[in-house]
Amino acid sequence: MTPMSKRLDYILARHGTTYAEQAGIALKDKPSPLYQLLVLSTLLSARISSDIGVQAAHELFKDGLKTPQHMREASWQQRVDALGRGHYRRLDESTATTLEKSADLLIDQYDGDLRKLRDESNSVNQLRDALQQFTGIGPAGASIFIREVQGIWDDFAPHLDSKTKDGARLLDLPTSSEKFAELVSRADLPRLAAACVRAALDQSVVDDVKESGK
């Protein structure tokens, strides 16, 4: 095993949990988990800690709001209460409305299935623009979604957004898409990207990797 292989194994094992995994999403190319990733990306778009965004998503899903239909059928207060339990405060009321509008658009325009949006997108830029149709999803939220979904939507991989590149530099990893993609399997790209994002946001991640000597 090469030094780089050891380093990558350590990074993935210690810091390579995707945000979808952290929120309890078993990400597959199916409507419900893809929608849950859209919800998570919406929550993570706000200026709030990723841990709080993940916890808020977990509370929504625990309430059964795992499909756009269930999200739309839930009362506004039910959404507010779930977000509040996830400590998504100050933004809970506006986000409860945002999630309803987003579910409406997904149902009305794509029959509740984000795979139809994917099929209409011929490039990452088109996919990014299409995702930003949804209320609450801006450039950051679109990047989060694509970063996490690239392991199953092969046509849009590898995807390195600015946060991933920032973290890759700090971890002494390549920042070109081609070289980054050669480091791990396609399925592990979201995990490595997530580790890089955590490194960009938290110096202790960088310190841990450096102190490991790998």
C-alpha positions in Angstrom: 0.0 0.0 0.0 1.4 3.4 -1.0 1.7 6.4 1.4 -1.1 8.1 -0.5 -3.4 5.0 -0.3 -2.8 4.9 3.5 -3.5 8.6 3.7 -6.8 8.3 1.7 -7.9 5.3 3.8 -7.4 7.3 7.0 -9.2 10.4 5.6 -12.2 8.3 4.5 -12.4 6.3 7.7 -12.1 9.3 10.0 -13.9 12.1 8.1 -15.5 10.5 5.0 -19.1 10.2 6.2 -21.3 12.1 3.7 -23.8 14.5 5.0 -26.6 12.3 3.5 -25.3 9.4 5.6 -25.1 11.6 8.6 -28.8 12.5 8.1 -29.8 8.9 7.8 -30.4 9.0 4.1 -29.6 5.7 2.3 -28.9 7.4 -1.0 -30.0 5.5 -4.0 -31.2 6.5 -7.5 -34.8 6.4 -6.4 -37.3 9.3 -5.9 -37.6 9.2 -2.1 -33.9 9.3 -1.1 -33.2 11.8 -3.9 -35.9 14.1 -2.5 -34.5 13.7 1.0 -31.1 14.9 -0.3 -32.8 17.9 -1.8 -34.4 18.7 1.6 -31.0 18.3 3.3 -29.3 20.5 0.7 -32.0 23.1 1.3 -31.3 23.1 5.0 -27.6 23.1 4.6 -27.8 26.2 2.3 -28.6 28.5 5.2 -26.0 30.2 7.3 -26.2 27.6 10.0 -23.9 24.8 11.2 -23.9 21.6 9.2 -24.7 19.6 12.3 -27.8 21.6 12.9 -28.9 21.2 9.3 -28.3 17.5 9.4 -30.3 17.2 12.7 -33.2 19.2 11.3 -33.3 16.9 8.3 -33.3 13.9 10.6 -36.2 15.3 12.6 -38.2 15.9 9.4 -37.6 12.4 8.1 -38.4 10.9 11.6 -41.8 12.6 11.2 -42.3 10.7 7.9 -41.7 13.7 5.6 -39.5 11.7 3.2 -41.4 12.4 0.0 -42.6 15.6 -1.6 -46.2 14.3 -1.2 -45.8 13.8 2.5 -44.0 17.2 2.9 -46.9 18.9 1.1 -49.6 17.1 3.1 -48.0 17.9 6.4 -49.2 21.0 8.2 -47.0 24.0 8.3 -46.9 23.7 12.1 -45.7 20.0 11.9 -42.8 21.2 9.7 -42.0 24.0 12.1 -42.1 21.7 15.1 -39.8 19.2 13.4 -37.3 21.9 12.5 -37.4 23.3 16.0 -36.6 19.9 17.5 -33.6 19.9 15.2 -32.6 23.3 16.7 -33.2 25.0 13.3 -34.4 28.0 15.1 -34.9 31.6 13.7 -35.3 29.9 10.3 -37.9 27.3 11.2 -41.0 29.3 10.1 -39.7 30.5 6.8 -38.1 27.2 6.0 -41.3 25.4 6.7 -42.9 27.4 3.9 -39.9 27.0 1.7 -40.1 23.2 1.9 -43.8 23.3 1.0 -43.1 25.4 -2.1 -40.2 23.2 -3.1 -42.4 20.0 -2.8 -45.1 21.7 -4.8 -42.7 22.4 -7.7 -41.2 19.0 -7.7 -44.6 17.3 -7.8 -46.1 19.7 -10.4 -43.1 19.9 -12.7 -41.4 16.5 -12.3 -44.1 14.2 -10.9 -42.1 14.1 -7.6 -39.1 12.4 -9.2 -35.8 14.2 -9.4 -34.6 11.7 -12.0 -36.7 13.5 -14.5 -34.8 16.7 -13.7 -31.6 14.8 -14.2 -32.7 13.4 -17.5 -33.4 16.9 -18.8 -29.9 18.1 -17.7 -27.0 17.6 -20.2 -24.3 19.1 -18.1 -23.4 20.0 -14.6 -24.2 23.6 -15.3 -27.7 22.7 -16.5 -28.2 20.5 -13.5 -27.1 23.3 -11.2 -29.5 25.8 -12.9 -32.4 23.3 -12.7 -31.8 22.7 -9.0 -31.9 26.4 -8.3 -35.6 26.5 -9.5 -36.4 25.1 -6.1 -37.1 27.7 -3.4 -34.3 27.7 -0.9 -31.7 26.2 -3.3 -29.1 28.7 -4.4 -25.6 28.0 -5.9 -24.4 26.6 -2.6 -27.3 24.2 -2.2 -27.0 23.0 -5.8 -23.3 22.3 -5.2 -24.1 20.4 -2.1 -26.7 18.2 -3.9 -24.4 17.5 -6.8 -21.4 16.8 -4.6 -23.4 14.2 -2.7 -25.2 12.6 -5.6 -22.2 12.2 -7.9 -21.6 8.7 -6.6 -24.8 7.5 -8.2 -25.3 10.1 -11.0 -22.2 9.2 -12.9 -22.7 11.7 -15.7 -22.0 14.6 -13.3 -18.9 13.2 -11.7 -16.3 14.2 -10.7 -17.7 17.3 -9.2 -15.4 19.6 -7.1 -17.0 22.7 -5.8 -15.0 25.5 -4.2 -15.3 24.1 -0.7 -14.1 20.7 -1.8 -11.1 22.3 -3.5 -10.3 24.4 -0.5 -10.3 21.3 1.7 -8.3 19.3 -0.8 -5.5 21.9 -0.7 -5.4 21.8 3.1 -5.2 18.0 3.0 -2.5 18.1 0.3 -4.7 16.4 -2.2 -5.0 17.3 -5.9 -7.6 19.9 -6.8 -8.1 19.1 -10.5 -11.2 17.1 -11.2 -9.3 14.4 -13.2 -6.6 13.8 -10.6 -9.0 14.0 -7.7 -11.3 11.3 -9.4 -8.3 9.0 -9.7 -7.8 8.9 -5.9 -10.8 6.8 -5.1 -13.5 4.7 -6.7 -16.5 6.6 -8.2 -18.7 5.4 -5.3 -16.3 6.9 -2.8 -16.1 10.3 -4.5 -18.8 11.8 -2.3 -17.1 10.5 0.8 -13.7 12.1 -0.1 -15.5 15.3 -1.1 -17.3 15.4 2.2 -14.0 14.9 4.1 -12.5 17.8 2.1 -15.4 20.0 2.9 -15.1 19.2 6.6 -11.4 20.1 6.4 -12.3 23.4 4.8 -14.7 24.2 7.6 -12.8 22.7 10.6 -9.1 23.1 11.2 -9.2 20.2 13.6 -9.8 17.8 10.7 -6.7 19.1 9.0 -4.7 18.8 12.2 -6.0 15.2 12.8 -4.9 14.1 9.3 -1.5 15.8 9.6 -0.9 14.4 13.1 -1.7 10.9 11.9 1.5 11.0 9.9 -0.3 9.5 6.9 
